[in-house]
Every structure is written in structure tokens, then in C-alpha cells.
């Protein structure tokens, strides 16, 4: 792709590094920004700078937040003893959109994936185990995507918690094997949480 401007080329290169954005899409976005009023572009830049510099991670669940304790963890209406284990914030948003879940979350920050060099130490598994050992949690719901990496992560956490007094369940397989949680429709996802099954049962059926 030939560029008539180095400034344009640099902007397209940076934009194309975003997930799902190729060079042609990046060029369209950059040209669109060029046509917008300068004030709008400055607002976008300021919003991105604020996001990077000021965003926090909840000290309890590791969800993205504006303050040290996110709104979900701080809410007196949530069931504190029920914790849903998810990969990232997109899964929290997907489950919240179902309006079927009233517990808390624990965001792992990814899934165990040796192929990508991601091990247990790269996730927030240790803090989850600590919370269970402190007796703060009665039930964990594993709500990772039904992929090999998701199942591996579920099983690793299960083995870390063996012998501790906590109920472990997994969402019902209304979510097709291989599907990412964030793409499931709200009705299916909501029913999968409500109809969750004991994790040991999922091991026997797999």
C-alpha cells in the first residue's frame, strides 16, 4: 500500500495493530478522523489517554474500574459468597447483560495456553485460591469458554482447590463447544448460568 504522506502511513500502521483491523480498514478510519472537526479528534485522544493513565483494576475481582473497588463488588445487593470465574471484562459484560446473575466475579485475565506462553502464574489464579482459603466463597461458577484452553484452566483451578470447602460448578453446555462466551446470546447464556452443573459432573461427561 503506497502512501502520499509519512504521517498518514504512521497513523495507519498504528491503527492496524488493533485487533481485527487490517490496513484497508485502518486507512478508512484514519481518513474518517481527518475529516472530523479537530475538537472531536481531541476528545477521542483525551479519552484514550485517560483510559490508559487512570483506569484501575478492582482490588477484589480484577475487573476494570474507575475506583479501587468496582461497582459490582461494592454493591450491597450482590451475593458475596457466589463468585463467577471469567476470562476477561467482556465476559463480565456479557453475563451482566443477562440480568440472571447476582453474585460477584473473578476476572482471570486470560486462559492457560502453553502455545501462547501463558501459564497459571500469568493469571489471577493465586488470588482466587487465597479468597477461597479465607472462607469468603461458598460456590465458584466456572464460566470460561468451552475451548481446550478454557477447560484446561478450569481443571487447573479445580485441582488447586481440591480439599477446600467450596462448591464448584460450571455453566451448562447451552454454549456450544469452542464458542467464546462473549458471543453467546443473552437468553442462552442466562440459562446456562441458572442451569449450572457440578464441576465434577462435567469431568465425568467429558
ZILINVEN-V620016 format. One record per pair of residues at least 12 apart in sequence whose C-alpha atoms are under 10 Angstrom apart, sorted by the first residue. I is the first residue (numbers start at 0). GAP is how many residues later the second one is. If there is no record, write none. Layout:
I:GAP, I:GAP
//
This chain:
0:22, 0:23, 7:19, 7:22, 7:23, 7:26, 8:14, 8:18, 8:21, 10:15, 10:16, 10:18, 10:19, 10:20, 11:12, 11:13, 11:14, 11:15, 11:16, 11:17, 11:18, 11:19, 12:13, 12:14, 13:12, 14:12, 14:14, 14:15, 15:13, 50:15, 53:12, 53:13, 54:12, 54:13, 55:12, 55:13, 55:14, 56:12, 56:13, 56:50, 57:12, 57:13, 57:14, 57:15, 57:48, 57:49, 58:14, 59:13, 59:14, 59:44, 59:45, 59:46, 59:47, 59:67, 59:68, 59:71, 60:12, 60:22, 60:23, 60:24, 60:43, 60:44, 60:45, 60:46, 60:47, 60:63, 60:66, 60:67, 61:26, 61:27, 61:43, 61:44, 61:45, 61:46, 61:47, 61:62, 61:65, 62:23, 62:25, 62:26, 62:27, 62:29, 62:42, 62:43, 62:44, 62:45, 62:46, 63:24, 63:25, 63:43, 71:24, 71:30, 71:31, 71:32, 71:33, 72:30, 72:31, 72:32, 73:30, 74:29, 76:25, 76:26, 77:23, 77:24, 77:25, 77:26, 78:22, 78:23, 78:24, 78:25, 78:58, 79:22, 79:23, 79:24, 79:25, 79:56, 79:57, 79:58, 79:59, 80:22, 80:23, 80:51, 80:54, 80:55, 80:56, 80:57, 80:58, 80:59, 80:85, 81:19, 81:20, 81:21, 81:22, 81:23, 81:54, 81:55, 81:56, 81:57, 81:58, 81:59, 81:85, 82:18, 82:19, 82:20, 82:21, 82:22, 82:23, 82:45, 82:49, 82:53, 82:54, 82:55, 82:56, 82:57, 82:58, 82:59, 82:85, 83:17, 83:18, 83:19, 83:20, 83:21, 83:22, 83:23, 83:55, 83:56, 83:57, 83:58, 83:59, 83:60, 83:84, 83:85, 83:86, 83:87, 83:109, 84:19, 84:20, 84:21, 84:22, 84:23, 84:40, 84:43, 84:55, 84:56, 84:57, 84:58, 84:59, 84:69, 84:72, 84:85, 85:19, 85:20, 85:21, 85:22, 85:23, 85:24, 85:25, 85:55, 85:56, 85:57, 85:58, 85:59, 85:64, 85:68, 85:95, 86:19, 86:20, 86:21, 86:22, 86:23, 86:24, 86:36, 86:37, 86:55, 86:56, 86:57, 86:58, 86:63, 86:66, 86:94, 87:18, 87:19, 87:20, 87:21, 87:22, 87:23, 87:56, 87:94, 88:16, 88:17, 88:18, 88:19, 88:20, 88:93, 89:17, 89:91, 89:92, 89:93, 90:14, 90:16, 90:52, 90:53, 90:54, 90:89, 90:90, 90:91, 90:92, 90:93, 91:12, 91:13, 91:14, 91:15, 91:51, 91:89, 91:90, 92:89, 93:87, 93:88, 93:89, 93:90, 93:91, 93:92, 93:95, 93:96, 94:48, 94:86, 94:87, 94:89, 94:90, 94:91, 94:94, 94:95, 94:98, 95:90, 95:94, 96:88, 96:89, 96:90, 96:92, 96:93, 97:87, 97:88, 97:89, 97:90, 97:91, 97:92, 97:93, 97:95, 98:87, 98:88, 98:91, 99:86, 99:87, 99:89, 99:90, 99:91, 99:92, 99:93, 99:94, 100:89, 100:92, 100:93, 102:36, 102:37, 102:38, 103:33, 103:36, 104:35, 104:36, 104:38, 105:18, 105:19, 105:21, 105:22, 105:34, 105:35, 105:36, 106:16, 106:17, 106:18, 106:21, 107:12, 107:14, 107:15, 107:16, 107:17, 107:18, 107:19, 107:20, 107:36, 107:45, 108:13, 108:14, 108:15, 108:16, 109:12, 109:13, 109:14, 109:34, 109:39, 109:40, 109:43, 110:12, 110:33, 110:34, 110:36, 110:37, 110:38, 110:39, 110:40, 110:41, 110:42, 110:43, 111:36, 111:37, 111:38, 111:39, 111:40, 111:41, 111:42, 111:44, 112:35, 112:36, 112:37, 112:39, 112:40, 113:35, 114:34, 118:34, 119:33, 119:36, 119:37, 122:30, 124:28, 124:31, 124:32, 124:35, 125:31, 125:34, 127:12, 127:29, 127:33, 128:28, 128:29, 128:31, 128:32, 128:35, 129:31, 131:29, 131:32, 131:33, 131:34, 132:28, 132:31, 132:32, 132:33, 134:29, 134:30, 134:31, 135:30, 136:28, 136:29, 136:30, 137:27, 137:28, 137:29, 137:30, 138:26, 138:27, 138:28, 138:29, 138:30, 139:18, 139:26, 139:27, 139:28, 139:29, 139:30, 139:58, 139:59, 140:13, 140:26, 140:27, 140:28, 140:29, 140:30, 140:52, 140:55, 140:56, 140:57, 140:58, 141:12, 141:13, 141:15, 141:16, 141:26, 141:27, 141:28, 141:29, 141:51, 141:54, 141:55, 141:56, 141:57, 142:26, 142:27, 142:28, 142:29, 142:38, 142:46, 142:49, 142:50, 142:53, 143:26, 143:27, 143:35, 143:36, 143:37, 143:38, 144:26, 144:30, 144:31, 144:32, 144:33, 144:34, 144:35, 144:36, 144:37, 144:39, 145:25, 145:27, 145:29, 145:30, 145:31, 145:32, 145:33, 145:34, 145:35, 146:29, 146:30, 146:31, 146:32, 146:33, 147:29, 147:30, 148:29, 149:28, 149:30, 150:52, 153:14, 153:16, 153:45, 154:44, 154:45, 154:48, 157:41, 157:42, 166:31, 166:32, 167:28, 167:29, 167:30, 167:31, 167:32, 168:24, 168:26, 168:27, 168:28, 168:29, 168:30, 168:31, 168:32, 168:33, 169:22, 169:23, 169:25, 169:26, 169:27, 169:28, 169:29, 169:30, 169:31, 169:32, 170:18, 170:19, 170:20, 170:21, 170:22, 170:23, 170:24, 170:25, 170:26, 170:27, 170:28, 170:31, 171:16, 171:17, 171:18, 171:19, 171:20, 171:21, 171:22, 171:23, 171:24, 171:25, 171:26, 171:30, 172:15, 172:16, 172:18, 172:19, 172:20, 172:22, 172:23, 172:24, 172:29, 173:13, 173:14, 173:15, 173:16, 173:17, 173:18, 173:19, 173:21, 173:22, 174:13, 174:14, 174:16, 174:17
//
